[in-house]
Amino acid sequence: MAHLIAAEIATEQLNLSRVLLVPAARPPHKEGVSVSPFADRLAMVRLVAEQNDVFEVSDIEAARPGASYTIQTVREIREATGESALWFIMGADSLVQFFTWKEPEALLSECRFAVAPRPGFDIQSVDPRVRERSVMLEMPLVGISATEIRARVAAGRTIRYQVPAPVESYIREKSLYS
């Protein structure tokens, strides 16, 4: 839900005509960690995109071999769409790790960042070069995390109101995270 709230708020605050939802096919920061199959993550993203006419889904990363690097995806989207002003919507927790990403300096020149605040996050703790290219979204702090959702499912606990109902149903039907 936090991702969807951030996307909706960014649409409003930045006057976006569309938001492209791109699940990571092979997240490089999760090497050696069990990640749910891309096909399932893509299906869940498609379920939520159906609920908002501004949201579109891309499986652009699935066709590319190797790790899913944001810089490659941004470049491919820019080339495919011809868009010159791209916004990358992300959570503040990811922004802190920005310089561990592939080609962070190039990414700074390729797009601007719409940042969803997270509890306990201080934008002043972020490198000034990243702050200059970032806009903090004015939205409620949402302390829901994907890690917590997976843990709750594994423990047999409810995730109602933490994910959209169609996603909750999908997770239960496919026995994901349990």
C-alpha positions in Angstrom: 0.0 0.0 0.0 2.9 2.4 0.7 4.1 2.0 -2.8 0.7 2.8 -4.2 0.1 5.7 -2.0 3.5 7.2 -3.0 2.7 6.6 -6.7 -0.7 8.3 -6.3 0.7 11.2 -4.3 3.5 11.7 -6.9 0.9 11.7 -9.7 -0.9 14.5 -7.9 2.0 16.6 -6.7 4.1 16.3 -9.8 1.2 16.5 -12.2 2.2 13.2 -13.9 0.1 11.8 -16.7 1.2 8.3 -16.1 3.2 6.2 -13.7 5.1 3.2 -15.0 5.3 0.4 -12.4 8.4 -1.7 -13.0 9.0 -4.7 -10.8 12.7 -5.7 -10.6 13.3 -8.9 -12.4 16.6 -9.8 -10.7 17.2 -7.2 -7.9 21.0 -6.9 -7.4 20.8 -6.0 -3.7 19.0 -9.2 -3.0 21.6 -11.7 -4.4 21.7 -14.7 -2.2 18.3 -13.9 -0.7 15.2 -15.8 -1.5 13.0 -13.6 -3.7 9.5 -14.6 -4.9 9.4 -15.4 -8.6 9.3 -12.5 -11.0 6.1 -13.8 -12.7 4.3 -13.6 -9.3 5.5 -10.1 -8.5 4.6 -9.0 -12.0 1.1 -10.5 -11.7 0.6 -8.7 -8.3 1.7 -5.4 -9.9 -0.7 -5.9 -12.7 -3.6 -6.5 -10.2 -3.0 -3.1 -8.6 -2.5 -1.3 -11.9 -5.9 -2.3 -13.0 -7.4 -0.1 -10.2 -5.8 3.1 -11.5 -6.0 4.5 -15.1 -2.7 6.4 -14.6 -0.7 3.3 -13.7 0.9 1.2 -16.4 3.0 -2.0 -15.9 6.3 -2.8 -17.6 8.1 -6.1 -17.7 11.1 -4.4 -19.3 13.6 -5.9 -16.9 12.5 -9.5 -17.6 13.9 -9.4 -21.2 17.4 -8.2 -20.0 19.8 -10.9 -18.8 21.7 -10.5 -15.5 20.9 -8.2 -12.6 18.2 -5.5 -12.9 20.0 -2.2 -12.6 17.9 0.9 -12.4 20.3 2.9 -14.7 19.7 0.4 -17.5 16.0 0.5 -17.0 15.8 4.3 -16.9 17.9 4.5 -20.1 15.7 1.9 -21.9 12.5 3.7 -20.8 13.9 7.1 -22.0 14.9 5.6 -25.4 11.6 3.8 -25.8 9.4 6.8 -24.8 11.4 9.8 -25.9 10.6 11.3 -22.5 13.2 13.9 -21.4 12.0 14.5 -17.9 11.7 11.3 -16.0 10.8 11.0 -12.3 11.9 7.9 -10.3 9.5 7.3 -7.4 11.2 5.7 -4.4 11.1 5.2 -0.7 13.4 7.3 1.5 15.0 4.1 2.8 16.3 3.3 -0.7 17.6 6.8 -1.1 20.0 6.3 1.8 21.6 3.4 -0.2 21.7 5.3 -3.4 25.5 5.4 -3.9 25.6 1.5 -3.6 23.6 1.4 -6.9 25.2 0.9 -10.3 26.3 4.2 -11.9 24.7 6.5 -9.3 26.2 9.6 -10.8 24.8 8.7 -14.2 21.4 8.0 -12.7 21.5 11.5 -11.1 21.8 13.0 -14.5 19.1 10.7 -16.1 16.2 11.5 -13.8 14.9 13.3 -10.7 13.6 11.5 -7.6 10.2 11.7 -6.0 10.9 10.4 -2.5 8.3 8.9 -0.1 9.2 9.7 3.5 9.7 6.8 5.9 9.4 6.9 9.7 12.7 8.0 11.2 14.1 9.3 7.9 15.8 12.7 7.7 16.4 14.1 4.2 19.4 16.0 5.6 21.2 12.6 6.1 21.3 12.2 2.3 24.2 13.3 0.1 23.6 16.9 -1.1 24.0 15.8 -4.8 21.0 13.5 -4.4 19.0 16.0 -2.3 19.3 18.6 -5.2 17.7 16.1 -7.6 15.0 15.0 -5.1 11.5 16.1 -4.1 10.1 14.8 -0.8 6.5 13.8 -1.4 4.0 15.4 1.1 2.2 12.3 2.3 1.4 10.4 5.5 4.2 8.3 6.9 3.4 4.7 6.1 5.4 2.2 8.2 4.4 -0.9 6.1 7.3 -2.8 4.7 7.5 -5.7 2.3 9.7 -7.6 4.7 7.1 -7.3 7.4 4.3 -8.4 5.1 6.3 -11.5 4.0 7.0 -12.3 7.7 3.4 -11.9 8.6 2.3 -14.3 5.9 4.9 -16.8 6.9 3.6 -16.6 10.5 0.0 -17.1 9.3 -0.9 -13.5 10.4 -3.3 -11.2 8.6 -2.1 -8.7 6.0 -5.5 -7.2 5.4 -5.3 -3.4 4.7 -1.5 -3.7 4.3 -1.8 -4.8 0.7 -4.7 -4.4 -1.8 -7.4 -7.1 -1.5 -6.6 -8.6 -4.9 -2.9 -8.9 -3.9 -3.8 -10.5 -0.6 -5.9 -13.1 -2.5 -3.1 -13.8 -5.0 -0.6 -14.3 -2.2 -3.0 -16.8 -0.4 -3.9 -18.6 -3.6 -0.3 -19.1 -4.7 0.9 -19.8 -1.1 3.6 -17.1 -1.4 5.9 -16.4 1.5 4.6 -19.2 3.7 
